[in-house]
Structure formats: structure tokens, C-alpha cells
Amino acid sequence: MNVLKTLNIVCLILFAFSCNSDDDSSSEIAPSTLELLTNGKWYLESKTPGGFSDCEKNSSFKFNANHTVDVENFDDSSGPCDTLGTVNSTYSLSGSVLTIELGSDSVTATINSISETNLNVTNNVGDTIVFDKVQG
């Protein structure tokens, strides 16, 4: 009986010392491009060449995990800043190439960089567009 108790204690000690309690952040898995893309709304911030008006910076893209995207546009060309409504469409992501289907039109962009708070793309006509998580 004493041998069994001793064996149990030895096993407990071995298990206690074999557990790794280090919080090594380098072993954490970084979120995928899709996970970052579908994490909240992306608001227009800047465009090169050109730019966006303060009103247009209220426009957003909400990419959903089911490969739909909700696009809300704002415009102030005919007076006050108003929403033009939200359009629901579809998108696909292949590597760093993002394609959004808008009716019969298709917009393709290459994701240059993406993080929790910033998205930088170059579209198929050569514009570089920066999105962030802050409306306006």
C-alpha cells in the first residue's frame, strides 16, 4: 500500500513539473486574413491618388464569414451627408486577392496589408485605399 502511495506522489510531482506555464506569445497563432477581414466594419480612410470627403469616410464594408458583404455608401454631392443605403453582395478571398461582386460588376483588389485596425488594398484600377475601424 505504501508503494502505491509513493508511486502516486511521484507521478503527481512529475506531472506538475512537466506542465509548461510559459506564456510564450511567439507560439500564438496569428489570425488569418479572413479572420481579420470579417472582424467588424471597415470604414474608408484614404485613397491615393485622390481622396475621400469627410462624408464619404462614413462609408463602410462589413465582410461576413458566409462570404457576403454589406456595403453602405455616404454622399454629400447634392447637399447634406446622407447614406445612399446598404447593398448586400458577395465576395471571395483567394490568398491576398479580394473580389467583390456588385451586381454585374466585379471589383478586384489586392490586400497589401491587414491588421486588427487597418486594411490597405490596391484595386484593379491602381488606386490604393486604406480602411480603418473608425467611422468618419
trRosetta pair geometry for C-beta under 8 A, 3 or more apart (Angstrom, degrees):
i j d omega theta_ij theta_ji phi_ij phi_ji
1 4 5.7 -51 -155 31 36 112
1 5 6.7 34 149 -16 65 103
2 5 5.6 -52 -149 37 37 111
2 6 6.2 37 153 -19 67 107
3 6 5.7 -55 -147 38 30 112
3 7 6.2 33 153 -21 64 107
4 7 5.7 -53 -145 36 30 113
4 8 6.4 32 154 -19 63 105
5 8 5.7 -55 -150 36 31 112
5 9 6.4 30 153 -18 65 106
6 9 5.8 -54 -148 36 32 111
6 10 6.3 33 153 -19 65 106
7 10 5.7 -54 -147 36 30 112
7 11 6.4 32 153 -20 64 106
8 11 5.7 -54 -148 36 30 112
8 12 6.4 32 154 -19 64 105
9 12 5.7 -53 -148 35 32 112
9 13 6.4 31 154 -18 65 105
10 13 5.8 -55 -149 36 30 110
10 14 6.4 30 153 -18 64 106
11 14 5.7 -55 -148 37 31 111
11 15 6.3 28 156 -16 66 107
12 15 5.9 -56 -146 39 29 108
12 16 6.2 31 155 -23 65 108
13 16 5.7 -54 -146 34 30 113
13 17 6.5 13 161 -6 64 109
14 17 6.3 -68 -149 44 27 99
14 18 6.0 23 158 -22 66 115
15 18 5.7 -60 -139 36 29 109
15 19 6.9 39 161 -33 63 97
16 19 6.5 -49 -162 14 28 110
24 27 4.7 57 99 4 107 110
24 28 8.0 -172 105 -23 61 76
25 28 5.4 -29 -163 1 54 119
31 35 4.0 -122 -175 92 103 130
31 36 5.2 126 112 -53 122 84
31 39 7.6 12 168 -37 159 142
31 116 7.9 93 36 -78 143 81
32 35 4.6 100 52 5 76 101
32 36 7.1 -145 93 -1 41 85
33 36 5.9 -58 -149 40 31 108
33 37 6.0 33 154 -23 66 111
33 93 6.7 -172 111 176 116 139
33 96 6.9 -145 -117 -102 164 62
33 111 6.4 128 -154 89 130 164
33 114 5.8 96 -135 53 79 147
34 37 5.5 -54 -141 37 30 114
34 38 6.1 11 165 -4 65 112
34 65 7.8 81 162 -125 106 70
34 93 5.8 170 -88 74 91 156
35 38 6.4 -67 -141 46 24 97
35 39 6.4 37 155 -42 61 110
36 39 5.7 -53 -150 15 31 121
36 114 4.9 130 112 142 142 118
36 115 6.8 -124 -151 175 139 9
36 116 6.6 -109 -134 -86 97 40
36 119 7.8 157 136 -86 109 99
37 42 8.0 -37 -154 -38 59 136
37 63 4.8 -33 148 78 93 154
37 93 6.8 178 27 -83 168 152
37 98 7.6 174 -127 -104 146 131
37 111 8.0 -82 -80 -98 117 149
37 114 6.6 -33 -66 -157 76 154
37 119 7.4 86 -109 -108 70 135
38 63 4.9 -100 -92 105 62 94
38 64 6.2 70 -138 -151 106 14
38 65 5.1 81 -165 -68 160 67
39 116 6.9 -61 102 -141 148 66
40 62 7.5 -83 159 -126 31 85
40 133 5.9 28 114 -131 139 109
41 60 4.4 -3 -177 -173 118 133
41 61 7.0 145 -160 71 68 39
41 62 4.8 -41 -100 -83 77 89
41 133 7.1 114 78 -141 67 65
41 135 7.7 17 104 -70 133 96
42 60 6.4 143 73 -158 44 73
42 61 4.7 -20 62 61 101 92
42 62 7.5 173 17 -80 71 39
42 63 7.3 23 2 -4 118 99
42 119 5.4 -17 -138 24 138 141
42 131 3.9 27 175 161 107 141
42 132 7.3 130 -154 57 68 12
42 133 7.1 -53 -109 -86 48 55
43 57 6.3 53 160 174 108 67
43 58 7.1 -47 -147 -146 115 19
43 59 6.9 130 -150 78 67 48
43 60 5.0 -37 -91 -96 67 84
43 131 6.1 144 66 -161 34 81
43 132 6.0 -35 61 68 90 63
43 133 6.9 98 15 -150 99 11
43 134 6.2 -102 50 78 139 38
43 135 5.1 -172 -93 -100 155 48
43 136 7.3 -29 173 2 151 35
44 47 7.4 -18 -168 -42 108 102
44 52 5.0 133 137 -83 125 170
44 56 5.9 -51 84 139 147 86
44 57 5.3 -126 86 -120 88 48
44 59 4.9 25 1 67 121 101
44 60 7.6 -126 -8 -80 74 39
44 129 7.0 -58 -134 -171 85 110
44 131 6.2 -49 -97 -106 32 75
45 52 7.5 146 115 36 12 134
45 57 6.5 60 -107 -136 33 104
45 130 4.5 -61 70 104 113 93
45 131 5.9 154 0 -124 99 19
45 132 4.7 65 -60 1 136 101
45 134 7.8 66 -93 60 107 91
46 51 6.1 -38 -148 -132 71 79
46 52 6.7 -137 -112 16 30 100
46 129 7.4 175 90 -151 49 47
46 130 4.6 14 51 44 88 113
47 50 5.0 -18 102 84 110 95
47 51 5.6 173 52 -109 83 24
47 52 5.8 99 2 -35 107 87
47 127 5.5 -6 -169 -180 102 118
47 128 7.0 156 -155 81 50 51
47 129 5.0 -9 -104 -103 83 75
47 130 7.6 -152 -69 20 41 72
48 51 7.9 27 -76 -74 51 67
48 127 6.9 154 75 -161 42 66
48 128 4.7 -9 57 57 96 102
49 127 7.0 -95 36 -116 57 81
50 127 7.1 -28 36 -129 116 119
52 56 4.0 -130 -169 92 99 122
52 57 5.2 128 116 -62 127 76
52 59 7.7 -122 -155 29 140 117
53 56 4.6 98 49 5 76 101
53 57 7.2 -130 94 -11 44 85
53 76 6.2 -119 115 40 150 118
54 57 5.7 -50 -157 24 34 118
54 81 7.6 -75 100 -83 84 147
54 136 6.7 19 -176 -163 81 79
55 58 6.2 -46 -176 12 43 112
55 74 5.2 -140 162 131 80 112
55 75 6.6 70 129 -159 127 12
55 76 3.8 155 -17 -19 171 120
55 81 3.6 -155 -125 -116 112 114
56 59 5.5 -23 -176 -4 59 118
56 73 7.8 -19 -138 -163 72 77
56 74 6.0 -174 -109 78 31 89
56 75 7.0 35 -85 -96 78 50
56 76 7.8 -105 -39 11 70 94
57 74 8.0 -44 52 60 35 129
57 135 7.5 127 132 180 81 46
57 136 5.2 76 107 -154 109 24
58 72 8.0 -68 131 115 81 106
58 74 4.1 31 72 0 110 158
58 81 6.8 102 11 169 144 128
58 83 7.7 -101 118 -85 125 80
58 135 5.7 39 -130 -174 63 95
58 136 5.5 20 -79 -77 76 67
59 71 7.7 8 -178 -177 96 77
59 72 6.2 -168 -146 98 57 64
59 73 4.8 8 -120 -124 115 48
59 74 5.1 -139 -60 19 76 83
60 70 7.9 9 105 104 95 87
60 71 7.5 -173 93 -145 51 42
60 72 5.1 14 49 50 86 100
60 135 7.0 -40 -65 -104 120 94
61 69 5.9 -13 -168 -175 90 115
61 70 7.5 150 -159 77 40 52
61 71 5.5 -5 -106 -104 72 76
61 131 7.0 -57 36 -124 113 152
62 69 6.6 156 77 -160 50 60
62 70 4.3 -5 54 53 107 101
62 71 7.9 -156 24 -67 69 37
63 69 5.1 -20 -102 -106 60 94
63 91 6.3 -56 -127 47 101 148
64 67 7.2 -62 82 17 79 14
64 68 4.8 -2 48 63 124 81
64 69 6.7 -163 11 -83 81 39
64 70 7.2 67 -30 -11 110 92
67 90 5.7 28 136 -159 90 87
67 91 5.9 -143 -168 65 71 64
67 92 6.5 23 -154 -89 123 55
67 93 8.0 -140 -116 4 95 88
68 88 5.9 0 179 -174 118 96
68 89 6.9 154 -160 84 69 32
68 90 5.7 -52 -107 -100 56 59
68 91 7.4 111 -151 14 11 81
69 88 7.4 159 80 -154 42 51
69 89 5.4 -23 61 68 90 83
69 90 6.9 120 13 -141 86 10
69 91 4.7 56 -26 -19 126 119
69 100 6.0 -56 45 -128 154 109
70 86 5.4 0 -176 -176 96 117
70 87 7.5 158 -156 78 49 41
70 88 5.5 -21 -101 -100 71 73
71 86 6.7 153 77 -156 40 62
71 87 4.9 -19 62 60 97 91
71 88 7.9 174 19 -85 73 24
71 89 6.4 4 1 14 116 114
71 100 7.7 84 -57 -176 136 143
71 102 7.6 -26 26 -104 157 112
72 83 6.0 -33 -178 -148 103 113
72 84 7.8 155 -173 56 57 72
72 85 7.1 -126 -133 126 73 26
72 86 4.4 -30 -86 -95 87 83
72 87 7.8 169 -80 17 40 64
73 83 7.1 122 82 -160 46 62
73 84 4.4 -20 84 44 100 119
73 85 7.4 4 46 57 83 52
73 87 7.8 15 -4 4 103 106
74 81 5.7 22 173 -177 116 93
74 82 6.8 175 -149 90 75 26
74 83 5.5 -48 -95 -98 75 51
74 84 6.8 -171 -96 -3 21 84
75 78 7.4 37 126 17 108 85
75 81 7.4 175 89 -142 23 57
75 82 6.7 -28 62 63 69 72
75 84 5.5 48 4 -48 112 115
76 79 6.9 -110 -164 87 65 32
76 80 6.5 -74 -130 153 90 20
76 81 4.3 -33 -77 -85 110 66
76 82 7.4 130 -89 12 59 64
79 82 7.7 26 83 -10 92 115
83 86 7.6 -16 174 -42 126 72
87 102 7.1 50 128 -138 145 93
89 100 6.1 68 108 -179 134 90
89 101 5.6 -167 176 82 109 68
89 102 5.4 -41 -111 -96 159 56
89 103 7.8 -72 -112 -26 117 51
90 100 7.6 164 92 -152 42 54
90 101 4.9 4 64 44 88 115
91 98 6.4 -6 -176 -172 119 87
91 99 6.4 160 -158 85 67 50
91 100 4.7 -25 -101 -100 96 67
91 101 7.1 -164 -84 11 41 74
92 98 7.6 167 84 -152 48 44
92 99 4.9 -3 54 57 91 101
93 97 7.3 155 -155 82 47 51
93 98 5.5 -10 -104 -103 78 71
93 99 7.9 -168 -74 23 35 69
94 97 4.9 -18 67 63 86 103
94 99 7.6 14 10 0 101 108
96 110 5.6 42 124 -165 102 75
96 111 4.4 -128 -166 53 84 90
96 112 7.9 93 178 -66 131 22
97 108 6.5 -10 -172 -167 98 101
97 109 7.6 158 -154 83 53 39
97 110 5.8 -31 -99 -102 65 67
97 111 7.6 -135 -67 5 18 83
98 108 7.2 153 84 -156 51 51
98 109 5.0 -18 64 65 100 88
98 110 7.5 167 20 -97 80 16
98 111 5.8 80 -18 -43 114 99
98 121 6.7 -59 40 -125 129 139
99 106 6.0 -4 -172 -176 103 104
99 107 7.1 159 -154 82 53 47
99 108 4.9 -15 -102 -102 82 78
99 109 7.9 171 -81 22 39 62
100 106 7.2 160 81 -157 46 54
100 107 4.7 -10 58 59 97 99
100 108 8.0 -170 22 -75 64 34
100 109 7.9 15 0 7 101 104
101 105 7.6 150 -162 88 48 49
101 106 5.5 -22 -106 -105 62 80
102 105 4.7 -20 73 73 92 99
102 106 7.3 171 26 -88 71 27
102 107 6.3 32 1 -7 116 106
107 123 6.4 -35 -177 -149 98 115
107 124 6.7 -156 -161 12 55 114
108 123 7.0 125 85 -161 48 65
108 124 4.4 69 63 -56 90 119
109 121 4.0 34 161 169 129 128
109 122 6.3 162 -159 78 80 34
109 123 4.4 -42 -95 -99 94 60
109 124 6.9 -99 -74 -28 50 70
109 129 7.4 -55 -135 38 144 116
110 121 6.4 155 75 -158 41 75
110 122 5.1 -10 54 57 96 90
111 114 5.6 -17 -178 -35 125 114
111 119 7.1 -62 -137 -163 99 88
111 120 7.4 100 -165 78 59 56
111 121 5.4 -41 -101 -99 49 87
112 120 4.4 -59 64 109 109 102
112 121 6.3 179 3 -103 85 26
112 122 6.0 75 -45 -14 113 95
112 128 7.3 4 -11 -139 149 104
113 118 7.1 8 109 111 103 105
113 119 7.7 -174 94 -146 59 33
113 120 4.6 24 49 43 86 115
114 118 7.2 -165 -141 97 37 60
114 119 5.1 13 -115 -113 84 74
114 120 7.3 -148 -68 28 53 67
115 118 5.1 28 43 46 102 82
115 119 7.9 -148 33 -66 57 51
116 133 7.9 -26 139 -32 67 142
117 132 6.0 11 164 -153 78 83
117 133 5.2 -83 -139 3 70 117
118 130 6.8 -25 -161 -166 97 95
118 131 7.1 145 -159 80 47 59
118 132 5.6 -19 -100 -101 66 78
119 130 7.2 149 81 -159 54 47
119 131 4.1 -7 59 57 105 107
119 132 7.6 -168 22 -74 74 34
120 128 6.8 1 -174 -176 90 98
120 129 7.6 169 -151 86 46 46
120 130 5.3 -11 -103 -106 77 76
120 131 7.7 -156 -68 25 36 70
121 128 7.2 172 90 -151 39 54
121 129 5.4 -14 63 59 88 91
121 131 7.6 22 6 -3 103 106
122 126 6.7 -16 -177 -148 102 31
122 127 7.0 170 -151 85 59 38
122 128 5.0 -28 -95 -95 80 70
122 129 7.6 156 -95 15 29 71
123 126 7.2 -42 73 24 69 19
123 127 5.1 3 37 56 108 89
123 129 6.4 41 -26 -3 106 117
